[in-house]
Every structure is written in C-alpha cells, then in structure tokens.
Amino acid sequence: MSDCQVADLAAVLPHAVSTAVECPEEPYDGRLGPGDVELRFRSLGPHDSSGLDVTIEIRSKWFASRAENRQQRCDAVLAAVTDVLNPLRVGVYLMLPVAAWSQTE
C-alpha cells in the first residue's frame, strides 16, 4: 500500500465501520469520540503469511441485532473501502465477541 492509500483508508474507515456496526444498543449519530474507533496499521512481518494485500479486522461488542446480519455489515465495510484500495486484494473480518469496554475520559 502506498502512503496515500493508507491515508485515504484512515479517512474512510472510522465512518464506514461505525455505520456498519451501528445497532439499537449502540447507535451511531455521526460524531465519533475518543475510543469509538481505533485504527492500527501494520505491515506484514518477515514471518507473516497472507494471500491478501490488506486485511481489515473489526472487533465490536456482540449484540443479537448485530449478529443477525453480520455478513451484510462486513460486506458494507468492504464496499466502502473498495474505491480507496482498488486494485488491491482486500479482506474484512468482523468479530463480535461477548465483551465489555471501559475507558478514562
């Protein structure tokens, strides 16, 4: 990925992910605060193996309303980043663990 593609992806992902995982229990009002979306970029290391150019991993707390259509949610993120990352091979992995979150202000 070029630096430009990374910057474009960083600009698109917060809204795309927030929209994709929005649910009645955690609605998205279009305003993101600290801790709402965390982005981490890492290059493949010498011992990593992947058939894709980019893998996007999303972790969001499990709610039944999220789980029932998780494939469509995953597909929505992929569609949102396709223009930015074309012609790279991209995969999106959505994990919905039973979890809790706390943070300081």
C-alpha positions in Angstrom: 0.0 0.0 0.0 1.2 3.5 -0.7 1.2 6.2 2.0 -1.6 7.9 0.1 -3.7 4.7 0.2 -3.1 4.4 3.9 -4.1 8.0 4.5 -7.3 7.5 2.4 -8.1 4.3 4.2 -7.6 6.0 7.6 -10.0 8.8 6.5 -12.7 6.4 5.2 -12.6 3.6 7.9 -14.0 5.3 11.0 -17.3 6.3 9.4 -17.6 3.0 7.4 -17.0 0.8 10.4 -19.3 3.0 12.6 -22.1 2.8 10.1 -21.6 -0.9 9.6 -21.8 -1.9 13.3 -24.5 0.6 14.3 -27.3 -1.1 16.2 -30.1 0.0 18.6 -27.9 -0.8 21.6 -25.1 1.4 20.2 -26.5 3.9 17.7 -24.2 6.0 15.6 -25.0 9.7 15.5 -22.3 10.6 13.0 -20.0 12.0 15.7 -17.1 9.9 16.9 -15.5 10.4 20.3 -12.3 9.0 21.8 -12.3 5.2 21.9 -15.2 4.9 19.5 -12.9 3.7 16.6 -9.3 2.7 17.0 -7.2 2.2 13.9 -3.9 0.4 13.9 -1.9 -0.1 10.7 0.9 -2.7 10.5 2.9 -4.1 7.6 3.4 -7.8 7.2 6.5 -9.0 9.0 9.1 -11.4 7.6 7.2 -14.5 9.0 3.7 -13.4 8.3 1.7 -15.0 5.6 -1.3 -13.7 3.7 -2.9 -14.1 0.3 -4.4 -10.6 0.6 -2.8 -7.2 0.2 -4.9 -5.7 3.0 -6.8 -7.3 5.9 -9.2 -5.2 7.9 -10.1 -6.7 11.3 -13.1 -5.2 13.2 -13.9 -6.0 16.8 -17.2 -4.8 18.2 -19.2 -6.0 21.1 -21.8 -8.7 20.4 -25.4 -7.8 20.3 -28.1 -10.0 18.8 -29.1 -7.2 16.5 -25.5 -7.0 15.2 -25.0 -10.8 14.9 -28.1 -11.5 12.9 -26.8 -9.7 9.8 -23.0 -9.7 10.4 -22.2 -10.7 6.8 -24.0 -7.7 5.3 -22.2 -5.5 7.8 -18.9 -7.0 6.8 -19.8 -6.6 3.1 -20.7 -2.9 3.7 -17.2 -2.1 5.1 -15.6 -3.9 2.1 -17.7 -1.9 -0.3 -16.8 1.4 1.5 -13.1 0.8 1.1 -13.0 -0.8 -2.4 -12.6 2.6 -4.2 -9.8 3.6 -1.9 -7.9 0.3 -2.2 -8.7 -0.8 -5.8 -7.0 -2.8 -7.3 -5.6 -4.3 -4.1 -7.0 -7.6 -2.7 -8.8 -6.8 0.5 -10.5 -8.9 3.2 -12.7 -7.7 6.0 -13.0 -9.8 9.2 -15.8 -8.8 11.6 -15.6 -10.3 15.2 -18.4 -9.8 17.6 -17.2 -11.2 20.9 -19.1 -11.0 24.2 -17.2 -8.2 25.7 -17.2 -5.1 27.9 -15.4 -1.8 27.5 -14.2 0.9 29.9 -12.0 3.9 29.4 -10.9 7.1 31.0 -12.0 10.4 29.6 
